[in-house]
Amino acid sequence: MNFRLNKVNLASEVKDYFAITIGLFCYALGWVAFLLPYQISTGGTTGISAIVYYATGVPIQYTYFLINVVLMLFAFKILGPKFSIKTTFAIIMLTFMLEIMQIVMKDETGNLPQILGPGQDFMACLIGAAMCGAGLGIVFNNNGSTGGTDIIAAIINKYRDVTLGRMIMICDVFIISSCYFIFHDWRRVIFGFVTLFVIGFVLDYIVNSVRQSVQFLIISKEYEKIADCISRDARRGVTVLHGMGWYSKQDVKVLVVLAYKRQSIEIFRLVKQIDPNAFISQSQVIGVYGEGFDRLKVKVK
């Protein structure tokens, strides 16, 4: 039994690291291909590193790595070793990806080309931000972080019901505003805020879409078989309510199932296999808290 659990845990960890790597690749590509060539900044440690790069020419990955080494000392104690290990992996991997992608994409003059053409700053801002937000969403959904203000957001999100995108946005406003002192151009500041907004929006969408929950009300004469099947195969809890059909005046059993939205098709298939004539009502719920779902993050007075 322990061997089986260890095997499952190992498979889950490997899946997390693979997904984090994919997310980091998407994030690094958004920066190197779209944001850096058009001198667009945003928040976070990467944003600070980009501003330093625009001002001094110091490669973005070096500043990014140095700042995160300091922040990781705090994260290890507050967020625990598991988070810190994955975040350390993400920081090292992103540093490596940023350097490799710059080497690969630089032209013969040693500069990053504007692949969308000159004057396409706004389009580059949108595409780059969307890719960065998607990458961050994938990383967060697999218990990782790219460091920087992501660490601060993850710490606060651990204890409070504040969305990750909103928390990062609050932390990064000051970073974006500081790029005015480099370019003396408010247009760059506006692009930075647009980038920040798009990253936060895409990040929230990806994170929340994975955590969306639904509620099923199932009425069937085969309720015992359906309950056993859902509990065993879908691994979701089932509650049996006693009711009465008002038209037939007969007692009925109502199964209440709370599950993630991504499990909807699986539950429909399980019910149909047992009782194709079962009555099913599905509704989306705002939040589900407790074992198997999100943890309550409110402060008790």
C-alpha contacts under 8 A as a table, 3 or more apart, distances in Angstrom:
res1	aa1	res2	aa2	distance
1	M	4	R	5.09
1	M	5	L	6.31
2	N	5	L	5.04
2	N	6	N	6.06
3	F	6	N	5.10
3	F	7	K	6.10
4	R	7	K	5.04
4	R	8	V	6.23
5	L	8	V	5.07
5	L	9	N	6.11
6	N	9	N	5.04
6	N	10	L	6.02
7	K	10	L	5.09
7	K	11	A	6.19
8	V	11	A	5.15
8	V	12	S	6.18
9	N	12	S	5.03
9	N	13	E	6.17
10	L	13	E	5.11
10	L	14	V	6.17
11	A	14	V	5.16
11	A	15	K	6.15
12	S	15	K	5.09
12	S	16	D	6.23
13	E	16	D	5.01
13	E	17	Y	6.29
14	V	17	Y	5.25
14	V	18	F	6.14
15	K	18	F	5.15
15	K	19	A	6.12
16	D	19	A	5.19
16	D	20	I	6.05
16	D	142	N	5.13
16	D	143	N	7.37
17	Y	20	I	5.00
17	Y	21	T	6.15
17	Y	86	K	7.56
17	Y	142	N	7.74
18	F	21	T	5.17
18	F	22	I	6.44
19	A	22	I	5.08
19	A	23	G	6.22
19	A	138	I	6.70
19	A	139	V	6.92
19	A	142	N	6.83
20	I	23	G	5.02
20	I	24	L	6.10
20	I	90	A	7.13
20	I	138	I	6.47
20	I	139	V	4.69
20	I	142	N	6.51
20	I	144	G	6.72
21	T	24	L	5.08
21	T	25	F	6.18
21	T	90	A	7.41
21	T	93	M	7.49
21	T	139	V	7.92
22	I	25	F	5.15
22	I	26	C	6.38
22	I	135	G	7.44
22	I	138	I	7.77
23	G	26	C	5.17
23	G	27	Y	6.21
23	G	134	A	7.15
23	G	135	G	3.92
23	G	136	L	6.29
23	G	137	G	7.50
23	G	138	I	5.14
23	G	139	V	5.43
24	L	27	Y	4.93
24	L	28	A	5.99
24	L	90	A	7.20
24	L	93	M	7.55
24	L	94	L	5.98
24	L	97	M	7.92
24	L	135	G	5.78
24	L	136	L	7.38
24	L	139	V	7.12
24	L	146	T	7.82
25	F	28	A	5.19
25	F	29	L	6.01
25	F	94	L	7.55
25	F	97	M	6.88
25	F	135	G	7.32
26	C	29	L	5.20
26	C	30	G	6.23
26	C	131	M	5.82
26	C	132	C	6.47
26	C	134	A	7.24
26	C	135	G	5.03
27	Y	30	G	5.24
27	Y	31	W	6.53
27	Y	131	M	5.90
27	Y	132	C	4.20
27	Y	133	G	7.33
27	Y	134	A	7.40
27	Y	135	G	4.73
27	Y	136	L	6.79
28	A	31	W	5.19
28	A	32	V	6.12
28	A	94	L	6.78
28	A	97	M	6.42
28	A	98	L	5.65
28	A	101	M	7.72
28	A	132	C	7.38
29	L	32	V	5.27
29	L	33	A	5.58
29	L	34	F	7.74
29	L	98	L	7.92
29	L	101	M	7.32
29	L	128	G	7.95
29	L	131	M	7.55
30	G	33	A	5.62
30	G	34	F	5.61
30	G	35	L	6.65
30	G	127	I	7.29
30	G	128	G	4.26
30	G	129	A	6.78
30	G	130	A	7.80
30	G	131	M	5.15
30	G	132	C	5.53
31	W	34	F	5.68
31	W	35	L	4.79
31	W	36	L	5.83
31	W	128	G	6.20
31	W	132	C	7.23
32	V	35	L	6.29
32	V	36	L	5.51
32	V	37	P	7.09
32	V	98	L	7.00
32	V	101	M	6.72
32	V	102	Q	6.36
32	V	105	M	7.98
32	V	112	L	7.68
33	A	36	L	6.99
33	A	37	P	6.84
33	A	105	M	7.70
33	A	112	L	7.69
33	A	113	P	7.95
33	A	114	Q	7.71
33	A	115	I	7.30
33	A	128	G	7.52
34	F	37	P	6.05
34	F	38	Y	6.66
34	F	114	Q	7.34
34	F	115	I	7.64
34	F	124	A	5.09
34	F	125	C	6.89
34	F	127	I	7.10
34	F	128	G	5.09
35	L	38	Y	5.53
35	L	39	Q	6.10
35	L	40	I	4.97
35	L	41	S	6.96
35	L	124	A	6.52
35	L	125	C	6.30
35	L	128	G	5.84
35	L	129	A	7.97
36	L	39	Q	4.93
36	L	40	I	6.07
36	L	41	S	7.73
36	L	50	A	7.35
36	L	112	L	7.55
37	P	40	I	7.82
37	P	111	N	7.96
37	P	112	L	5.35
37	P	113	P	6.11
37	P	114	Q	5.51
38	Y	114	Q	6.71
38	Y	121	D	5.92
38	Y	124	A	7.31
39	Q	54	Y	7.12
40	I	121	D	7.92
40	I	125	C	6.95
40	I	188	R	6.59
40	I	191	F	6.64
40	I	192	G	6.25
41	S	47	G	5.45
41	S	50	A	6.25
41	S	51	I	6.68
41	S	176	I	6.72
41	S	179	C	7.41
41	S	188	R	7.63
41	S	189	V	7.94
41	S	191	F	7.59
41	S	192	G	5.16
41	S	195	T	7.79
42	T	46	T	7.74
42	T	47	G	4.74
42	T	48	I	7.94
42	T	172	D	7.50
42	T	175	I	7.32
42	T	176	I	5.47
42	T	192	G	4.73
42	T	193	F	6.85
42	T	195	T	6.18
42	T	196	L	5.78
43	G	46	T	7.00
43	G	47	G	4.60
43	G	48	I	6.89
43	G	168	I	7.96
43	G	169	M	7.62
43	G	171	C	7.75
43	G	172	D	4.36
43	G	173	V	6.87
43	G	175	I	5.50
43	G	176	I	5.68
43	G	192	G	7.76
43	G	196	L	6.64
44	G	47	G	5.07
44	G	48	I	6.44
44	G	148	G	5.67
44	G	149	T	5.07
44	G	150	D	7.23
44	G	168	I	7.65
44	G	171	C	7.79
44	G	172	D	5.92
44	G	175	I	7.36
45	T	48	I	5.09
45	T	49	S	6.13
45	T	64	Y	5.87
45	T	67	I	7.08
45	T	68	N	7.51
45	T	147	G	7.33
45	T	148	G	4.71
45	T	149	T	6.53
46	T	49	S	4.92
46	T	50	A	6.04
46	T	60	I	7.26
46	T	64	Y	5.80
46	T	148	G	7.72
47	G	50	A	5.00
47	G	51	I	6.29
47	G	175	I	7.14
47	G	176	I	7.46
48	I	51	I	5.18
48	I	52	V	6.29
48	I	64	Y	7.79
48	I	175	I	6.62
49	S	52	V	5.07
49	S	53	Y	6.08
49	S	59	P	7.95
49	S	60	I	4.95
49	S	61	Q	7.28
49	S	62	Y	7.95
49	S	63	T	5.24
49	S	64	Y	5.50
50	A	53	Y	4.86
50	A	54	Y	6.17
50	A	60	I	5.57
51	I	54	Y	5.12
51	I	55	A	6.18
51	I	179	C	6.32
51	I	182	I	7.53
52	V	55	A	5.13
52	V	56	T	5.81
52	V	57	G	7.10
52	V	58	V	6.65
52	V	60	I	7.42
52	V	63	T	7.69
53	Y	56	T	5.40
53	Y	57	G	4.47
53	Y	58	V	4.88
53	Y	59	P	5.76
53	Y	60	I	5.66
54	Y	57	G	5.84
54	Y	182	I	7.69
55	A	182	I	6.31
58	V	62	Y	7.37
58	V	63	T	7.55
59	P	62	Y	5.83
59	P	63	T	7.19
60	I	63	T	5.68
60	I	64	Y	6.17
60	I	98	L	7.82
61	Q	64	Y	5.01
61	Q	65	F	6.04
61	Q	95	T	5.11
61	Q	96	F	7.79
61	Q	98	L	6.14
61	Q	99	E	6.47
62	Y	65	F	5.26
62	Y	66	L	6.26
62	Y	95	T	7.49
63	T	66	L	5.19
63	T	67	I	6.25
64	Y	67	I	5.57
64	Y	68	N	6.30
64	Y	95	T	7.37
65	F	68	N	5.28
65	F	69	V	6.28
65	F	91	I	6.86
65	F	92	I	7.49
65	F	95	T	6.50
66	L	69	V	5.37
66	L	70	V	7.01
67	I	70	V	5.52
67	I	71	L	6.58
67	I	148	G	7.44
68	N	71	L	4.89
68	N	72	M	5.90
68	N	91	I	7.41
68	N	147	G	6.03
68	N	148	G	5.91
69	V	72	M	5.31
69	V	73	L	6.92
70	V	73	L	5.67
70	V	74	F	7.58
71	L	74	F	5.52
71	L	75	A	6.48
71	L	147	G	7.55
71	L	148	G	6.76
71	L	151	I	7.77
72	M	75	A	4.81
72	M	76	F	6.02
72	M	84	S	7.02
72	M	88	T	7.60
72	M	147	G	7.60
73	L	76	F	5.61
73	L	77	K	7.23
74	F	77	K	5.73
74	F	78	I	6.49
75	A	78	I	5.24
75	A	79	L	5.37
75	A	80	G	7.13
75	A	84	S	6.31
75	A	151	I	6.80
75	A	155	I	7.95
76	F	79	L	5.84
76	F	80	G	5.26
76	F	81	P	5.62
76	F	83	F	7.59
76	F	84	S	5.25
77	K	80	G	5.68
77	K	81	P	7.56
78	I	155	I	7.24
79	L	82	K	7.93
79	L	83	F	6.01
79	L	84	S	6.94
79	L	155	I	6.63
80	G	83	F	5.72
80	G	84	S	6.25
81	P	84	S	4.85
81	P	85	I	5.87
82	K	85	I	5.27
82	K	86	K	6.48
83	F	86	K	5.36
83	F	87	T	6.01
83	F	143	N	6.68
83	F	144	G	6.43
84	S	87	T	4.95
84	S	88	T	5.86
85	I	88	T	5.10
85	I	89	F	6.20
86	K	89	F	4.99
86	K	90	A	6.12
86	K	143	N	7.43
86	K	144	G	5.41
86	K	145	S	7.34
87	T	90	A	4.88
87	T	91	I	6.06
87	T	144	G	5.43
87	T	145	S	5.07
87	T	146	T	6.23
87	T	147	G	6.43
88	T	91	I	5.11
88	T	92	I	6.19
89	F	92	I	5.34
89	F	93	M	5.97
90	A	93	M	5.07
90	A	94	L	5.85
90	A	144	G	7.14
90	A	145	S	6.60
90	A	146	T	5.63
90	A	147	G	7.85
91	I	94	L	5.22
91	I	95	T	6.08
91	I	146	T	5.71
91	I	147	G	6.48
92	I	95	T	5.16
92	I	96	F	6.25
93	M	96	F	5.08
93	M	97	M	6.11
94	L	97	M	4.93
94	L	98	L	5.96
94	L	146	T	7.54
95	T	98	L	5.32
95	T	99	E	6.40
96	F	99	E	5.33
96	F	100	I	6.16
97	M	100	I	5.13
97	M	101	M	5.89
98	L	101	M	5.37
98	L	102	Q	6.23
99	E	102	Q	5.29
99	E	103	I	6.31
100	I	103	I	5.13
100	I	104	V	6.20
101	M	104	V	5.05
101	M	105	M	5.92
102	Q	105	M	5.23
102	Q	106	K	5.83
102	Q	112	L	7.17
103	I	106	K	5.74
105	M	112	L	6.25
105	M	113	P	7.44
106	K	109	T	7.59
106	K	110	G	5.34
106	K	111	N	5.13
106	K	112	L	4.56
106	K	113	P	6.60
107	D	110	G	5.37
107	D	111	N	5.71
107	D	112	L	6.29
107	D	113	P	6.47
108	E	111	N	7.55
114	Q	117	G	5.30
114	Q	118	P	6.43
116	L	120	Q	6.20
116	L	124	A	7.11
117	G	120	Q	6.14
118	P	121	D	7.65
120	Q	123	M	5.51
120	Q	124	A	6.17
121	D	124	A	5.13
121	D	125	C	6.02
122	F	125	C	4.87
122	F	126	L	6.35
122	F	191	F	7.09
123	M	126	L	5.18
123	M	127	I	6.20
124	A	127	I	5.24
124	A	128	G	5.76
125	C	128	G	5.37
125	C	129	A	5.92
125	C	191	F	6.76
125	C	194	V	7.49
125	C	195	T	5.87
126	L	129	A	5.24
126	L	130	A	6.07
126	L	194	V	7.73
126	L	195	T	6.53
126	L	198	V	7.01
127	I	130	A	5.19
127	I	131	M	6.27
128	G	131	M	5.22
128	G	132	C	6.17
128	G	195	T	7.85
129	A	132	C	5.02
129	A	133	G	5.99
129	A	195	T	5.14
129	A	196	L	7.25
129	A	198	V	5.77
129	A	199	I	5.16
130	A	133	G	5.13
130	A	134	A	6.09
130	A	198	V	6.17
130	A	199	I	5.87
130	A	202	V	6.33
131	M	134	A	5.12
131	M	135	G	6.08
132	C	135	G	5.06
132	C	136	L	6.14
132	C	199	I	6.27
133	G	136	L	5.12
133	G	137	G	6.08
133	G	198	V	7.17
133	G	199	I	4.11
133	G	200	G	6.51
133	G	201	F	7.56
133	G	202	V	5.09
133	G	203	L	4.78
134	A	137	G	5.06
134	A	138	I	6.31
134	A	199	I	7.66
134	A	202	V	6.03
134	A	203	L	5.96
134	A	206	I	6.93
135	G	138	I	5.27
135	G	139	V	6.29
136	L	139	V	5.02
136	L	140	F	6.08
136	L	145	S	7.48
136	L	146	T	7.43
136	L	203	L	6.30
137	G	140	F	5.22
137	G	141	N	6.07
137	G	202	V	7.52
137	G	203	L	4.72
137	G	204	D	7.31
137	G	206	I	5.49
137	G	207	V	5.63
138	I	141	N	5.24
138	I	142	N	6.50
138	I	206	I	7.41
138	I	207	V	7.70
139	V	142	N	5.41
139	V	143	N	6.71
139	V	144	G	5.12
139	V	145	S	5.96
139	V	146	T	7.57
140	F	143	N	5.23
140	F	144	G	5.09
140	F	145	S	5.87
140	F	207	V	7.34
141	N	144	G	7.34
141	N	207	V	6.13
141	N	210	V	7.83
145	S	150	D	6.16
145	S	151	I	6.71
146	T	150	D	6.43
146	T	151	I	7.76
147	G	150	D	5.28
147	G	151	I	5.21
148	G	151	I	5.56
148	G	152	I	7.09
149	T	152	I	4.89
149	T	153	A	6.09
149	T	168	I	6.21
149	T	171	C	6.65
149	T	172	D	7.51
150	D	153	A	5.02
150	D	154	A	6.00
150	D	168	I	6.53
151	I	154	A	5.06
151	I	155	I	6.16
152	I	155	I	5.19
152	I	156	I	6.41
152	I	168	I	7.91
153	A	156	I	5.26
153	A	157	N	5.96
153	A	164	L	5.88
153	A	167	M	5.46
153	A	168	I	5.77
154	A	157	N	4.96
154	A	158	K	6.07
154	A	164	L	6.99
155	I	158	K	5.23
155	I	159	Y	7.14
156	I	159	Y	5.57
156	I	160	R	5.89
156	I	162	V	7.46
156	I	167	M	7.97
157	N	160	R	5.07
157	N	161	D	6.07
157	N	162	V	5.68
157	N	163	T	6.93
157	N	164	L	6.64
158	K	161	D	7.96
158	K	297	K	7.16
159	Y	297	K	5.06
159	Y	298	V	7.14
160	R	297	K	4.80
160	R	298	V	6.00
160	R	299	K	7.89
161	D	296	L	7.99
161	D	297	K	5.70
161	D	298	V	7.09
162	V	166	R	7.08
162	V	167	M	6.64
163	T	166	R	5.42
163	T	167	M	6.29
163	T	204	D	7.04
164	L	167	M	5.20
164	L	168	I	6.16
164	L	200	G	7.83
164	L	203	L	7.77
164	L	204	D	6.85
165	G	168	I	5.25
165	G	169	M	6.14
165	G	199	I	7.58
165	G	200	G	4.21
165	G	201	F	6.76
165	G	203	L	6.05
165	G	204	D	5.60
166	R	169	M	4.99
166	R	170	I	6.35
166	R	200	G	6.58
167	M	170	I	5.26
167	M	171	C	6.41
168	I	171	C	5.15
168	I	172	D	6.11
168	I	200	G	7.45
169	M	172	D	5.20
169	M	173	V	6.33
169	M	196	L	6.66
169	M	197	F	7.44
169	M	200	G	6.81
170	I	173	V	5.85
171	C	174	F	7.14
171	C	175	I	7.99
172	D	175	I	5.15
172	D	176	I	6.39
172	D	196	L	7.97
173	V	176	I	5.43
173	V	177	S	6.31
173	V	193	F	7.64
174	F	177	S	5.15
174	F	178	S	6.33
175	I	178	S	5.33
175	I	179	C	7.23
176	I	179	C	5.69
176	I	180	Y	8.00
176	I	189	V	6.25
176	I	192	G	5.85
176	I	193	F	6.87
177	S	180	Y	6.01
177	S	189	V	6.00
178	S	181	F	5.82
178	S	182	I	7.59
179	C	182	I	5.22
179	C	183	F	6.49
179	C	184	H	7.85
179	C	188	R	7.42
179	C	189	V	6.50
180	Y	183	F	5.36
180	Y	184	H	4.76
180	Y	185	D	5.80
180	Y	186	W	6.30
180	Y	188	R	7.17
180	Y	189	V	6.19
181	F	184	H	5.44
183	F	188	R	7.37
185	D	188	R	5.69
185	D	189	V	7.08
186	W	189	V	4.97
186	W	190	I	6.25
187	R	190	I	5.08
187	R	191	F	6.22
188	R	191	F	5.05
188	R	192	G	6.16
189	V	192	G	4.96
189	V	193	F	6.39
190	I	193	F	5.13
190	I	194	V	6.21
191	F	194	V	5.03
191	F	195	T	6.08
192	G	195	T	5.08
192	G	196	L	6.15
193	F	196	L	4.89
193	F	197	F	6.09
194	V	197	F	5.11
194	V	198	V	6.21
195	T	198	V	5.27
195	T	199	I	6.11
196	L	199	I	5.18
196	L	200	G	6.12
197	F	200	G	5.17
197	F	201	F	6.07
198	V	201	F	5.06
198	V	202	V	6.06
199	I	202	V	5.34
199	I	203	L	5.91
200	G	203	L	5.09
200	G	204	D	6.08
201	F	204	D	5.31
201	F	205	Y	6.15
202	V	205	Y	5.06
202	V	206	I	6.19
203	L	206	I	5.37
203	L	207	V	6.14
204	D	207	V	5.20
204	D	208	N	5.78
205	Y	208	N	5.35
205	Y	209	S	5.79
206	I	209	S	5.25
206	I	210	V	6.50
207	V	210	V	5.59
207	V	211	R	6.66
208	N	211	R	5.00
208	N	212	Q	5.96
209	S	212	Q	5.32
210	V	260	Y	7.71
210	V	261	K	7.67
210	V	262	R	7.36
211	R	260	Y	6.44
211	R	261	K	7.61
212	Q	260	Y	5.84
212	Q	261	K	5.58
212	Q	284	Q	7.83
212	Q	285	V	7.76
212	Q	286	I	7.76
212	Q	287	G	7.76
213	S	258	L	6.97
213	S	259	A	5.60
213	S	260	Y	4.25
213	S	261	K	5.06
213	S	284	Q	6.24
213	S	285	V	5.86
213	S	286	I	7.39
213	S	287	G	6.96
213	S	288	V	6.90
214	V	258	L	5.89
214	V	259	A	5.59
214	V	260	Y	6.00
214	V	261	K	5.57
214	V	264	S	7.81
214	V	282	Q	6.74
214	V	283	S	5.58
214	V	284	Q	4.36
214	V	285	V	5.45
215	Q	256	V	7.07
215	Q	257	V	5.69
215	Q	258	L	4.64
215	Q	259	A	6.54
215	Q	282	Q	5.67
215	Q	283	S	5.29
215	Q	284	Q	6.20
215	Q	285	V	6.62
216	F	255	L	7.59
216	F	256	V	5.68
216	F	257	V	5.00
216	F	258	L	6.43
216	F	280	I	6.75
216	F	281	S	5.57
216	F	282	Q	4.64
216	F	283	S	6.65
217	L	254	V	6.39
217	L	255	L	5.57
217	L	256	V	4.96
217	L	257	V	6.72
217	L	280	I	5.69
217	L	281	S	5.02
217	L	282	Q	6.58
218	I	223	Y	7.97
218	I	254	V	5.60
218	I	255	L	4.90
218	I	256	V	6.66
218	I	278	A	6.93
218	I	279	F	5.70
218	I	280	I	4.60
218	I	281	S	6.51
219	I	223	Y	7.05
219	I	252	V	7.19
219	I	253	K	6.19
219	I	254	V	4.94
219	I	255	L	6.44
219	I	278	A	5.91
219	I	279	F	5.06
219	I	280	I	6.53
220	S	223	Y	5.20
220	S	252	V	7.83
220	S	253	K	7.12
220	S	254	V	7.55
220	S	275	D	7.19
220	S	277	N	7.74
220	S	278	A	4.91
220	S	279	F	6.51
221	K	252	V	7.80
221	K	253	K	7.68
221	K	278	A	7.90
222	E	225	K	5.59
222	E	226	I	6.29
222	E	274	I	7.27
222	E	275	D	6.74
223	Y	226	I	5.03
223	Y	227	A	5.90
223	Y	253	K	6.93
223	Y	254	V	7.76
223	Y	255	L	7.09
224	E	227	A	5.15
224	E	228	D	6.17
225	K	228	D	5.18
225	K	229	C	6.06
225	K	274	I	7.31
226	I	229	C	5.07
226	I	230	I	6.10
226	I	270	L	7.30
226	I	271	V	6.02
226	I	274	I	6.67
227	A	230	I	5.29
227	A	231	S	6.04
227	A	238	V	6.16
227	A	255	L	7.26
228	D	231	S	5.16
228	D	232	R	5.94
229	C	232	R	5.14
229	C	233	D	5.66
229	C	234	A	7.41
229	C	270	L	6.96
230	I	233	D	5.45
230	I	234	A	4.94
230	I	235	R	6.36
230	I	236	R	6.27
230	I	237	G	7.73
230	I	238	V	7.52
230	I	267	I	6.78
230	I	270	L	6.99
231	S	234	A	5.91
231	S	235	R	4.77
231	S	236	R	5.09
231	S	237	G	5.75
231	S	238	V	6.62
232	R	235	R	5.35
232	R	236	R	7.77
234	A	263	Q	7.59
234	A	266	E	7.22
234	A	267	I	6.94
236	R	257	V	7.14
236	R	258	L	7.13
236	R	259	A	6.47
237	G	257	V	6.37
237	G	258	L	7.15
238	V	255	L	6.43
238	V	256	V	5.77
238	V	257	V	5.06
238	V	258	L	7.68
239	T	255	L	5.66
239	T	256	V	5.04
239	T	257	V	6.66
240	V	253	K	6.42
240	V	254	V	5.64
240	V	255	L	4.75
240	V	256	V	6.36
241	L	253	K	5.79
241	L	254	V	4.94
241	L	255	L	6.30
241	L	256	V	7.40
242	H	251	D	7.32
242	H	252	V	6.28
242	H	253	K	5.07
242	H	254	V	6.32
243	G	251	D	5.82
243	G	252	V	5.14
243	G	253	K	5.95
243	G	254	V	6.73
244	M	249	K	6.20
244	M	250	Q	5.51
244	M	251	D	4.33
244	M	252	V	5.31
245	G	248	S	5.43
245	G	249	K	5.24
245	G	250	Q	5.46
245	G	251	D	6.35
245	G	252	V	6.53
246	W	249	K	5.00
246	W	250	Q	7.48
259	A	263	Q	6.46
259	A	264	S	7.46
260	Y	263	Q	5.49
260	Y	264	S	7.21
261	K	264	S	5.43
262	R	265	I	7.28
263	Q	266	E	5.31
263	Q	267	I	6.33
264	S	267	I	5.26
264	S	268	F	6.23
265	I	268	F	5.11
265	I	269	R	6.19
266	E	269	R	5.21
266	E	270	L	6.28
267	I	270	L	5.08
267	I	271	V	6.25
268	F	271	V	5.28
268	F	272	K	6.12
269	R	272	K	5.10
269	R	273	Q	6.13
270	L	273	Q	5.33
270	L	274	I	6.72
271	V	274	I	5.40
271	V	275	D	5.92
271	V	276	P	7.02
271	V	278	A	7.33
272	K	275	D	5.17
272	K	276	P	4.35
272	K	277	N	7.58
272	K	278	A	7.45
273	Q	276	P	6.52
275	D	278	A	5.45
285	V	288	V	7.30
288	V	293	F	6.18
288	V	294	D	6.43
289	Y	293	F	5.46
289	Y	294	D	4.77
289	Y	295	R	5.48
289	Y	296	L	6.09
290	G	293	F	5.52
290	G	294	D	6.12
290	G	295	R	5.77
290	G	296	L	7.28
291	E	294	D	7.55
291	E	295	R	7.65
